[in-house]
């Protein structure tokens, strides 16, 4: 029997209270499941940037290739001087391609990380001095208000990176409906969607030879230990990504290598050997299945573009009644 010394008291401030509530609830359920949004602390964001440059990880470079190759076609359907609203603004590489090729009246990056958002906005103001950059510090999965300055402008939403694939289908519909309500009738949405493909390509992309994805996956446990006073033994869990054919999704898991008990915030959570924490799903779509999802969420597909190997897609949707 393992005897644990009492853990030091942890003060959870308002900024981490929702994290604490979500983690304790997630680890209390069966099966255990954590939200992928908690991957992205500072260390997690750096690790993900490393992932995007791995030879096995095709989505980022493929989407960038589509935006470069089809930029004129995309810009041709965007209204002059529209406000570009990016949901979950991260690194600015992709949005810069649009800002360089299209004529926007304003850019509204929306992100929950206020300091990061402010820094990115300042860099864009330097590089695009004629562009009005109006950051909104908010959780893009919830309802938020756009700045008054863009009220009269046509709206274009931007949601790259196949981030929608991290949502279960009902959550994806809820997000698209929310975006439709925020942007308004007649708005345009540009959205990146990863496509179904050979399972071997998917397995390699999420189980890279260098182990960076595994480190990224385990970083959520590092964050729990640091911010919530947990005592996860990182060596007692192993990263595993599998393809669930029935649900058309890659699943990332952290698998317990042995029976163990983890403590945090005065609670204990037991793990059996082989028990999983499901940390992320990444749904893969066909053009047709994504079109049906969009139509059921208040959007009409207008155009779509893919790479030469049909690995990734960028879609233009129009908000309808």
Secondary structure, DSSP 8 states (H G I E B T S, - for coil): -------------HHHHHHHHHHHHHHHSSSEE--GGGG-SHHHHHHHHHHHTSTT--HHHHHHHHHHHTHHHHHHTS-TTEEEEEET---SHHHHHHHHHS-EEEEEEEES-HHHHHHHHHHHHHH-TTSEE--EES-TTS-----GGGTTS-EEEEE-TTGGGGS-HHHHHHHHHHHHHHH-TT-EEEEEEEB---HHHHHHHHS-TT-HHHHHHHHHHHHHHHHH-----GGGEEEEEEEETTTTEEEEEEEESS-EEEEETTEEEEE-TT-EEEEEEEE-B-HHHHHHHHHTTTEEEEEEEE-TTS-EEEEEEEE--
